[in-house]
Amino acid sequence: MSKKMILSCNDCGSRNYVVPTKNSQSTIRFTVKKFCKQCNAHTEHKQTI
């Protein structure tokens, strides 16, 4: 069973995306630029714990 990775916006802090992942042993946080509905713009989203 794969774990789920939650992405939250760096600007407003809302948790917008849930991404399935296979590698749960990684120590590096995933960062990607996605669209935030709250900010109404493309912002960086980081993986939350």
VODRENVEX-933190 format. One record per residue: x, z, y of N, C-alpha, C, O in turn; residue in three letters. Coordinates in Angstrom, 2 decimals. Layout:
N
> X, Z, Y, X, Z, Y, X, Z, Y, X, Z, Y, ALA;
...
//
This chain:
49
> 0.84, 0.00, -1.18, 0.00, 0.00, 0.00, 0.89, 0.00, 1.24, 1.82, 0.79, 1.35, MET;
> 0.58, -0.88, 2.16, 1.38, -0.97, 3.38, 0.84, -0.02, 4.44, -0.36, 0.24, 4.51, SER;
> 1.74, 0.49, 5.26, 1.35, 1.37, 6.36, 0.95, 0.54, 7.56, 1.32, -0.63, 7.67, LYS;
> 0.20, 1.15, 8.47, -0.22, 0.46, 9.68, 0.61, 0.94, 10.86, 0.93, 2.12, 10.98, LYS;
> 0.96, 0.00, 11.72, 1.74, 0.28, 12.90, 0.82, 0.14, 14.11, 0.19, -0.91, 14.28, MET;
> 0.74, 1.16, 14.96, -0.12, 1.14, 16.14, 0.73, 0.82, 17.36, 1.78, 1.43, 17.56, ILE;
> 0.29, -0.15, 18.16, 1.00, -0.54, 19.37, 0.26, -0.02, 20.59, -0.96, -0.18, 20.70, LEU;
> 1.00, 0.60, 21.52, 0.38, 1.11, 22.74, 1.07, 0.49, 23.96, 2.26, 0.20, 23.93, SER;
> 0.30, 0.31, 25.00, 0.77, -0.30, 26.24, 1.73, 0.65, 26.96, 1.47, 1.85, 27.03, CYS;
> 2.82, 0.12, 27.50, 3.77, 0.94, 28.25, 3.23, 1.34, 29.61, 3.58, 2.41, 30.12, ASN;
> 2.38, 0.52, 30.21, 1.87, 0.79, 31.56, 0.74, 1.81, 31.57, 0.83, 2.83, 32.24, ASP;
> -0.33, 1.54, 30.81, -1.49, 2.43, 30.86, -1.56, 3.40, 29.68, -2.27, 4.41, 29.77, CYS;
> -0.86, 3.11, 28.59, -0.84, 4.02, 27.45, -1.96, 3.83, 26.44, -2.05, 4.58, 25.48, GLY;
> -2.82, 2.83, 26.65, -3.92, 2.61, 25.71, -3.39, 1.99, 24.42, -2.45, 1.19, 24.44, SER;
> -4.01, 2.37, 23.31, -3.61, 1.86, 22.00, -4.50, 0.69, 21.65, -5.67, 0.86, 21.30, ARG;
> -3.94, -0.52, 21.74, -4.74, -1.74, 21.64, -4.66, -2.44, 20.30, -5.65, -3.03, 19.86, ASN;
> -3.53, -2.39, 19.63, -3.32, -3.22, 18.45, -2.91, -2.38, 17.24, -2.21, -1.38, 17.37, TYR;
> -3.37, -2.83, 16.06, -2.97, -2.25, 14.78, -2.39, -3.38, 13.95, -3.07, -4.38, 13.69, VAL;
> -1.12, -3.23, 13.53, -0.42, -4.27, 12.81, 0.01, -3.72, 11.45, 0.63, -2.65, 11.41, VAL;
> -0.29, -4.40, 10.35, 0.19, -3.94, 9.05, 1.69, -4.20, 8.92, 2.20, -5.19, 9.44, PRO;
> 2.39, -3.32, 8.24, 3.83, -3.47, 8.05, 4.20, -3.08, 6.64, 3.52, -2.27, 6.01, THR;
> 5.28, -3.65, 6.13, 5.75, -3.33, 4.79, 6.91, -2.35, 4.82, 7.05, -1.53, 3.92, LYS;
> 7.75, -2.44, 5.86, 8.95, -1.61, 5.94, 8.67, -0.37, 6.77, 8.66, -0.44, 8.00, ASN;
> 8.43, 0.75, 6.13, 8.17, 1.99, 6.85, 9.43, 2.83, 7.03, 9.38, 3.89, 7.65, SER;
> 10.56, 2.37, 6.51, 11.83, 3.10, 6.59, 12.60, 2.80, 7.87, 13.63, 3.43, 8.12, GLN;
> 12.15, 1.85, 8.66, 12.86, 1.44, 9.86, 12.86, 2.55, 10.92, 11.84, 3.20, 11.14, SER;
> 14.01, 2.77, 11.56, 14.13, 3.79, 12.59, 14.00, 3.19, 13.99, 13.86, 3.93, 14.97, THR;
> 14.04, 1.87, 14.10, 13.93, 1.19, 15.39, 12.46, 0.95, 15.69, 11.72, 0.46, 14.84, ILE;
> 12.04, 1.28, 16.91, 10.64, 1.06, 17.31, 10.42, -0.40, 17.67, 11.23, -1.02, 18.36, ARG;
> 9.32, -0.92, 17.21, 8.93, -2.30, 17.43, 8.40, -2.46, 18.86, 7.56, -1.67, 19.28, PHE;
> 8.88, -3.46, 19.60, 8.43, -3.74, 20.96, 8.07, -5.22, 21.07, 8.83, -6.08, 20.66, THR;
> 6.89, -5.49, 21.63, 6.44, -6.87, 21.77, 5.57, -6.97, 23.03, 4.94, -6.00, 23.44, VAL;
> 5.54, -8.16, 23.62, 4.73, -8.39, 24.81, 3.37, -8.92, 24.37, 3.29, -9.99, 23.77, LYS;
> 2.29, -8.17, 24.66, 0.93, -8.52, 24.25, 0.00, -8.37, 25.45, 0.37, -7.80, 26.48, LYS;
> -1.22, -8.89, 25.31, -2.23, -8.78, 26.36, -2.93, -7.44, 26.26, -3.39, -7.06, 25.19, PHE;
> -3.01, -6.72, 27.38, -3.71, -5.44, 27.44, -5.03, -5.63, 28.17, -5.06, -6.14, 29.29, CYS;
> -6.14, -5.23, 27.52, -7.47, -5.39, 28.13, -7.66, -4.43, 29.31, -8.37, -4.77, 30.26, LYS;
> -7.03, -3.26, 29.26, -7.18, -2.28, 30.34, -6.43, -2.73, 31.60, -6.96, -2.61, 32.71, GLN;
> -5.22, -3.23, 31.43, -4.40, -3.69, 32.58, -4.77, -5.11, 33.01, -4.47, -5.51, 34.14, CYS;
> -5.40, -5.87, 32.12, -5.76, -7.26, 32.34, -4.52, -8.11, 32.63, -4.54, -8.96, 33.52, ASN;
> -3.45, -7.86, 31.87, -2.20, -8.59, 32.02, -1.39, -8.50, 30.74, -1.68, -7.68, 29.87, ALA;
> -0.37, -9.34, 30.64, 0.55, -9.27, 29.51, 1.60, -8.20, 29.83, 2.34, -8.32, 30.81, HIS;
> 1.67, -7.17, 29.00, 2.61, -6.08, 29.19, 3.32, -5.79, 27.88, 2.91, -6.26, 26.82, THR;
> 4.40, -5.01, 27.96, 5.11, -4.60, 26.75, 4.32, -3.54, 26.00, 3.78, -2.62, 26.61, GLU;
> 4.27, -3.68, 24.70, 3.63, -2.70, 23.83, 4.67, -2.16, 22.87, 5.44, -2.93, 22.29, HIS;
> 4.70, -0.84, 22.69, 5.65, -0.20, 21.78, 4.92, 0.41, 20.61, 3.75, 0.77, 20.69, LYS;
> 5.64, 0.53, 19.52, 5.11, 1.16, 18.32, 4.99, 2.67, 18.56, 5.93, 3.30, 19.05, GLN;
> 3.84, 3.24, 18.20, 3.66, 4.69, 18.30, 3.85, 5.28, 16.91, 3.80, 4.58, 15.90, THR;
> 4.06, 6.57, 16.88, 4.29, 7.25, 15.60, 3.00, 7.72, 15.01, 3.00, 8.32, 13.94, ILE;
//
